[in-house]
């Protein structure tokens, strides 16, 4: 879970929080800023997941363009005297709520960033508390919908194996049967204009993710494939039960057997489900499918 750290940041000028809980990026509250290019002004929401380069902006930005960032509260420009080691553009610093700062490059497309802590021991303790083993300690809220079940539904569920929210899912490629887990994350290969990798939380109903390529919000991914055998994971005979988008099929280990587990390929959609056959024996706790 350390690779899916979600940082809460504030303006280094006025100290106000920059977190936007209404606009999520990578299924987490985003960092909201005002921006200015050579000829346009607008707003950008950056992913708060460390290592993710996804964002949503209301103006177009050219690749390689240096962007000016401003606090939406005090309207002061956020900039530092330190330049990016990779491209020499100014670095943009944000203060961390836990103490210290995180800096990103102001050049569009540059992936240079760094984190500095005021007190490493305190920071590590907070990180352990927020991102320790198990989804209940991950610092990521699991969205639980109210359960409205009839007596008939409850009776039928008693006969089913229930995979509860927060369960760590052992995942495999349905073709070559090799594990899709790497460094505690579910890792798949993706194609979205350019090829890269998508890392997902392997805990049921914990929706944090990050990618090595830019993935626009509310858009489907062109292709999802196994990083081992390179075969596509896109299902030909099933679609998302919520938005109708194509879904990727992976294999998940349950106590009774290996299950076909489906994930929506639309960025931001949280739908996931099982095959019709598996629904007779298995139920996913708090899934959007139920």
Secondary structure, 3 states (H helix, E strand, C coil): CHHHCECCEECCCCCCECEEEEEEECCEEEEEEEEECCCCEEEEEECCECCCCCEEECCCCCCCCECEEECCCCCCEECCCCECCCCCCEEEEEEECCCCEEEEECECCCCCEEEECCCHHHHHHHHHHHHCCCHHHCCCCCCCCCCCCCHHHHHHHCCCEEECCCCECCEECCCCCCECEECCEEEEEEECCCEEEEEECCECCCCCEEECCCCCCCCECCEEECCCCCCECEEEEEECCCCCCEEEEEEEECCCCEEEEEEECECCCCCEEECCCHHHCEEECCCCCC
